[in-house]
Amino acid sequence: MKKINVALLESIVNARQKGYSVPEISRNYQVSKSTASRICKNVTILPEFVKRLEDRKRTSTIVSEENWKKAEVEMSQLCDKIDLQDKALIVSALYWAEGAKRDFSFTNTDPKMVAVFLTCLRDVFGVKDEEIKVSIRIFEDLIVGEAIKFWSFVVGFDISSTASIHLQTGSKKGKLKYGMIRLRVKRSSLLLKKVTVLQKKIFNFTNPHFVNIFSS
């Protein structure tokens, strides 16, 4: 990305005044969208160019909606069902990104990801609720009871009497309202090895030319 000098700044402001959208400015002046957005934040669009910006936004909305429809059709054709092997790969990939190395524990703030991971973990490896130890990390200004209720719903069982709660100093500003959850499977040495083997197989299948380099 370009360094923002005075001349470039003036050009971006001028373009915004003439009704150019943030994506257009980002593309035309080779700056990030966040930088373009920050510069344009308090710039007033000149009256004669307001319609141009509105038209661009309307066009962008139409294109976005069409792309969502196209994505829905194409991905529905690609993935019309998820079988046990698919779920095993999902567990392995998610754990690869968010799991611990020494014991089988998975940490995240995204409830959808947590729900998908747990569902696949149960279906593929038969993990029971009583084998799962839950820890929640939240900021001290959050309501603990609400977080427990929320994560109980996500994981599918009541964690009110078993979850470990860790309070952090500070506020939730900019953070997820219900904090972060950690799921640890008890006595999981074999499970961790199985998932690790799956990860190696995924790598070997997708990158056969690397097998001899990353053989361990």
C-alpha positions in Angstrom: 0.0 0.0 0.0 1.1 3.5 -0.7 2.4 5.9 1.9 -0.2 8.7 2.5 1.4 12.0 1.6 -0.3 15.3 1.3 -0.9 15.1 -2.4 -2.5 11.7 -2.1 -4.6 12.8 0.8 -5.9 15.7 -1.1 -6.7 13.5 -4.1 -8.6 11.1 -2.0 -10.6 13.9 -0.3 -11.3 15.4 -3.7 -12.5 12.1 -5.1 -14.8 11.6 -2.1 -16.3 15.0 -2.5 -17.1 14.0 -6.0 -19.1 11.0 -4.9 -16.6 8.2 -5.2 -17.2 5.2 -2.9 -14.7 3.9 -0.4 -14.1 0.7 -2.5 -13.5 2.9 -5.6 -11.1 5.1 -3.8 -9.3 2.1 -2.3 -8.9 0.6 -5.8 -8.1 3.8 -7.7 -5.5 5.1 -5.2 -4.1 1.7 -4.0 -4.8 2.2 -0.3 -6.5 -0.2 2.0 -10.3 0.1 2.5 -9.8 0.9 6.2 -7.4 3.8 5.3 -9.8 5.1 2.6 -12.7 4.8 5.1 -10.8 6.7 7.8 -9.9 9.5 5.4 -13.4 9.8 4.0 -15.2 9.6 7.3 -15.8 13.3 7.8 -15.6 14.4 4.1 -18.9 16.0 2.9 -20.1 14.9 -0.6 -20.7 17.9 -2.8 -24.5 18.2 -3.6 -24.1 17.7 -7.3 -22.3 14.4 -6.7 -24.6 12.9 -4.0 -26.6 11.0 -6.7 -23.5 9.4 -8.1 -22.6 7.9 -4.7 -26.1 6.7 -4.1 -26.2 5.1 -7.6 -22.8 3.3 -6.9 -24.1 2.0 -3.5 -27.3 0.8 -5.2 -25.3 -1.0 -7.9 -23.0 -2.5 -5.3 -25.9 -3.8 -3.3 -27.5 -5.4 -6.4 -24.2 -7.1 -7.3 -23.7 -8.3 -3.8 -27.2 -9.8 -3.7 -26.6 -11.5 -7.0 -23.3 -13.0 -5.8 -24.9 -14.3 -2.6 -27.5 -16.1 -4.8 -24.9 -17.5 -7.1 -22.8 -18.6 -4.1 -25.8 -20.3 -2.5 -26.6 -22.3 -5.7 -23.0 -23.3 -6.5 -22.1 -24.3 -2.9 -25.4 -26.2 -2.5 -24.5 -28.3 -5.6 -20.9 -28.8 -4.3 -22.0 -29.8 -0.8 -25.5 -31.2 -0.6 -24.7 -33.4 2.4 -22.0 -33.9 5.0 -21.0 -37.5 5.8 -18.9 -38.9 8.7 -15.6 -38.6 6.7 -16.4 -34.9 6.1 -17.1 -34.4 9.8 -13.7 -36.0 10.7 -12.0 -33.6 8.3 -13.9 -30.6 9.8 -12.8 -31.6 13.3 -9.2 -32.0 12.2 -9.1 -28.7 10.3 -10.7 -26.7 13.1 -8.5 -28.2 15.7 -5.5 -27.6 13.5 -6.3 -23.9 13.6 -7.7 -23.5 17.2 -6.6 -26.5 19.2 -3.8 -27.0 21.7 -0.8 -29.2 21.1 -0.3 -30.9 24.5 -3.8 -31.8 25.5 -7.1 -32.0 23.6 -8.5 -28.5 24.1 -10.2 -26.1 21.7 -10.6 -22.4 22.4 -12.7 -19.9 20.5 -15.1 -17.0 20.7 -17.3 -17.9 17.7 -20.4 -19.8 18.9 -21.1 -21.2 15.4 -17.6 -22.6 15.1 -17.8 -24.1 18.6 -21.2 -25.7 17.8 -19.9 -27.2 14.5 -16.7 -28.5 16.2 -18.6 -30.1 19.0 -21.3 -31.7 16.8 -18.6 -33.3 14.5 -16.5 -34.3 17.5 -19.4 -36.2 19.0 -20.5 -37.8 15.8 -17.1 -39.0 14.7 -15.3 -39.8 18.0 -18.3 -40.4 20.3 -17.2 -37.9 22.8 -19.7 -37.6 25.7 -20.8 -34.5 27.5 -19.4 -35.7 30.8 -16.0 -36.0 29.2 -15.9 -32.3 28.3 -14.5 -29.8 30.7 -15.6 -26.2 30.0 -13.8 -23.0 30.9 -15.0 -19.5 30.2 -12.9 -16.4 30.1 -14.8 -13.1 30.3 -14.2 -9.5 31.2 -15.2 -8.5 34.7 -17.9 -6.1 33.6 -19.9 -8.8 31.9 -22.7 -10.7 33.5 -21.4 -14.2 34.4 -24.9 -15.8 34.5 -25.7 -14.6 31.0 -22.4 -16.0 29.6 -23.0 -19.4 31.3 -26.6 -19.6 29.9 -25.4 -18.6 26.4 -22.5 -21.1 26.3 -24.7 -23.9 27.8 -27.0 -23.4 24.8 -24.2 -23.5 22.4 -22.6 -26.7 23.7 -25.9 -28.4 24.3 -25.7 -29.1 28.0 -25.8 -27.3 31.3 -22.4 -26.0 32.4 -23.6 -23.8 35.3 -22.2 -26.2 38.0 -19.1 -27.5 36.2 -17.6 -24.7 34.2 -14.5 -22.8 35.4 -14.9 -19.0 35.1 -11.9 -16.8 34.6 -12.5 -13.0 35.0 -10.3 -10.6 33.2 -9.7 -7.0 34.2 -11.0 -4.4 31.8 -14.2 -3.9 29.8 -15.9 -5.8 27.0 -15.5 -2.9 24.6 -14.6 -4.4 21.2 -15.0 -7.9 22.6 -17.5 -10.6 22.3 -20.3 -10.1 24.8 -20.1 -13.7 26.1 -16.4 -14.0 26.3 -14.2 -16.9 25.1 -14.9 -20.6 25.7 -12.3 -23.4 26.1 -13.4 -27.1 25.7 -11.0 -29.7 27.1 -11.7 -33.4 26.6 -10.6 -35.5 29.6 -8.3 -38.5 29.1 -7.8 -37.5 25.5 -4.4 -38.8 24.6 -5.6 -41.2 21.9 -8.1 -38.7 20.6 -5.3 -36.1 20.1 -3.2 -38.6 18.3 -6.1 -39.5 16.0 -6.7 -35.9 15.1 -3.0 -35.3 14.5 -2.8 -38.3 12.2 -5.8 -36.9 10.3 -4.0 -33.6 9.9 -1.0 -35.3 8.5 -3.1 -37.2 6.0 -4.9 -34.0 4.9 -1.5 -32.4 4.3 -0.1 -35.4 2.5 -3.2 -35.7 0.2 -3.2 -32.0 -0.7 0.6 -31.5 -0.9 2.2 -34.7 -2.1 5.3 -32.8 -3.3 6.0 -31.8 0.3 5.7 -35.2 1.9 9.5 -35.9 2.0 10.2 -32.5 3.4 7.6 -32.5 6.1 7.7 -36.2 7.0 7.5 -35.9 10.8 
